[in-house]
Amino acid sequence: MKDRTWQPLIEGMLEAVWIVDALDLRILAINRAASEMLGIPAAELVGKAVIDLAATPEDIYFWEDVAAGLTDQIHSETLVRRVDGTTLPVERRASRITLSDAASIFLVGLRDRSEERRFEDELEKLVAELRATLESTADGILVTDPNGVIRGYNRRFAELWDLPQELTTQRNDAAIHGWMAQNVVDATTYAARLTMIARSPLLEATDTLVLKSGKILERVTLPQYARGRPIGRVYSFRDITQRVADEARLQLAAKVFASSLDAIFVTDPEMILIDANPACERLTGLSHEELVGKHTYDLLTDMISREHFAAQVATALQTYGYWDGEAWHRDHAGNTLPCQASLVRVLDNEGALLHYIGFFKDLSETVNAKKRIEELAYTDALTGLPNRLLLNERIEFALGLAHREKVGFALLFLDLDRFKQINDSLGHMFGDRVLVCVAERIKDCLRQVDTAARLGGDEFLILLHKTDARGAEIIARRILNSLSQPFVLDDFSFTVTCSIGIALYPDDGETMDDLIKNADAAMYHVKERGRAGFRFYQRQMNVGLLSRMKIDHAMRQALANPTAESRFELYYQPQVRFSDNAITGVEALLRWHDAELGEIPPAQFIPIAEESGVIVNIGHWVLDAAVAQCAAWHAKGLELMMAVNVSPLQFQQADFVERVGQTLKKYALPPRLLELELTESILIQDVDDALRRLEALAALGVQLAIDDFGTGYSSLSYLKRFPIHRLKIDRSFIQDLPVEESDTAIVNAIIQLANALRLNVIAEGVETADQQDFLIAAGCQEYQGFLCTAALPAPDFETFLAHHRQANGS
């Protein structure tokens, strides 16, 4: 068998081939294609053990199984290692062949798949990014999976089908399909056609749909592929109402010729145009009269020369009878535009040349779409600003330039203030429009060499080339001033402010990550100090950030493992009735002592708890401890209302009402003795949801109060609708009574409003007799504050209550 001459046989094969002795598994012969694939001369491979060429464990196992007589063939994709150490993906088939003399060989065929793999990867990337280009096309686009589940659609699709707003703001595939079906004139044919398309995953189809609105849509459906198999469908809808009307007025002999979307022209044997369809007129911008008499190569050419293009076309026509490929067509202004074109030779029955028929369609949109995809890879789809990828490249460039030329630059981290309120109140689509307007104003404030990028949400990062602290300050002030000017959208005027943190290279960091982190830290400090400003990074800011993290961790530890040294505790401040000086209830106020951090005031740890979310667990602990204490007093015969503050995050928990009910039941406390104090911001975030929760709480018998009334968004509408029992006047309006006229007016207005709505009023922060006299005269029923006493621990409060009642004869 080794004497056989295999070389002439395998050299004629296009794929790489090895002949392997089935007994000792050594290579008997190898063709040139295999030698070139491996980069090893054939002479060096002949006689080599085939297992020495195995590049994957799979190959090694296969040849080991062959040697053991367990298998005799394999067909799979694998890797081969070239002489330079690189690997190639290949399709490999190895089969045992028994020869006439009973000897056996293995025939191993290898096909290079590297180019196919690269093409598949590029195709997958293109498909993944295609969604970003949906809005850049004039057609309505609908993308579904093989089962009809909607993956996405663009705004033009919604416009063409007049989709109701509720269908565009919620996910309801069945409702969208139903809306489309009920809006076509011929619903039966429409449904039958969709069924046919669904049964044929590879079908490419074009249909015309007439809608009840009078629109005529051309629907083109194409299968969507990934790695050679269909994964869904793309439906393209184009409004052809006007085009159909125009074509109906044309008197052309051939309907196919006239209605084709591709430009079609007919020439004589000398390639002189004798007819052209309307599409050809549209694409070229030339009338039928202007087209007739032109030479084919006056319309179509390549980018080299007319002669080169003519020679290529002539050769193909002579050899195959047709030519097709990408070319350039000229419009009426002499501009050259990309197109896909083909020319076909038409012969008579005797084989003589009659005509040439030319077809071409404009590829400008496709070329522009490809360009758009490249742009979108580096830009933010909403604002058009550079995205993080492009920004990173420019920062790296700035770092290299600054290092070489010993110059500085600045990074500005910008975050819009309270932007969530815009999204919550006016919707995300309106919020997106605001972001676009903000991006434009930011760009207008920068120099040509600077870069503004959107990081996501309402965060922007700005790179200022070759600047110092003074230059960065000028730009920051310019942006603050620009954004402070009113925005007007849909006749709605509003103002947007922002907080800006600034980091300078190299003082505030020598890497991109450090500069961004430090600019972010500086911005955060602006937020903490009132927003709507800017601040340069200072090294102690990181200390502040670490301190916040430490407080957050300590709070969680105090909840999980309370000790005498690290614990939360409730203090109780009396609520006093003006008419008889009787203490009717208390407000539970949270205090925290930590063994390492000491006494931490609520104004310091509550904001951190709200930001990290631990406020929910703290709120649950406060509710449980307060109800337990109130129940203990009730058991002693002390009828006191227990007021408990509720954070917005705690109130929004799905089980909040159920938790309140379970806590009351756990300690057998009458619900009338529990009052929940809610801020106005809780009530207006989602009015309908808040109303349902409040009505459920009122049904339990719990009392409800609005805390810090007048400091937020006060509205008669929610006071009328919500089951509120009491208003609590914020201490900021009390502290300057009765001297400050504006405060006296506000307090009088709140009390009169409460009386008109039959709500009780309690003032907090009452400290002086003058404040007390004013509130009594104004009609306020109750108060709490240092005028009575500061908040006290439970044992001290019981002692104080006994003395107070004794002093008042009660």
Buried (B, 14 or more C-beta within 10 A) or exposed (E): BEEBEBBEEBBEEEBBBBBBBBEEBBBBBBBBBBBEBBEBEBEEBBEBEBBEBBBBEBBEBBBBEBEEEEBBEBEEEBBBBBEEEEEBBBBBBBEBEEEEEEBBBBBBBBBBBEEBBEEBEEBEEEBEBBBBBBEBBEBBBBBBEEEBEBBEBBEBBBEBBEBEEEBEEEEEBEBBBEBBEEBBEEEEEBEEBBEEBBEEBEBEBEBEBBBEEEBBBBBBBBBBBEEEEBBBBBBBBBBBBEBBEEBEEEEEEEEEBBBBBBBBBBBEEEBBBEBBBBBBBBBBEBEBEBBBEBBBBBBBBBEEEEEEBBEBBEEBBEEEEBBBEEBBBBBEEEEBBBBBBBBBBEEEEEEEEEBBBBBBBBBEBEEBBEEBBEBBEBBBBEBBBBBBEBBBEBBEEBBEBBEEEEBBBBBBBBBBBEBEBBBBEBEEEBBEBBBBBBBEBBBEBBEEEBBBBBBEEBBBBBBBBBBBEEBBBEBBBBBBEBBEEEBEEEEEEEEBBBBBBBBBBBBBBEEBEBBBBBBBBBBBBBBEEEBBBBBBBBEEBEEBBEBBEBBBEBBBBBBEEEEEEBBBEBBBBBBBBBEEBBBBBBBBBBBBBBEEBEEBEEEEBBEBBBEBEBBBBBBBBBBBBBBBBBBBBBEEEBEBBBBBBBBBBBBBBEEBBEBBBEBBEEBEBEBEBBBBBBBBBBBBBEBEEBBEBBEBBBEBEBBBBBBBBBBBEBEEEBBEBBBBBBBBBBBBBBBEBBEEEEBBEBBBEBBEBBBEEEBBBBBBBBBBEEBBEBBEEBEBBBBBBEBBBEBBEBEEBBEBBEEBBEEEEE
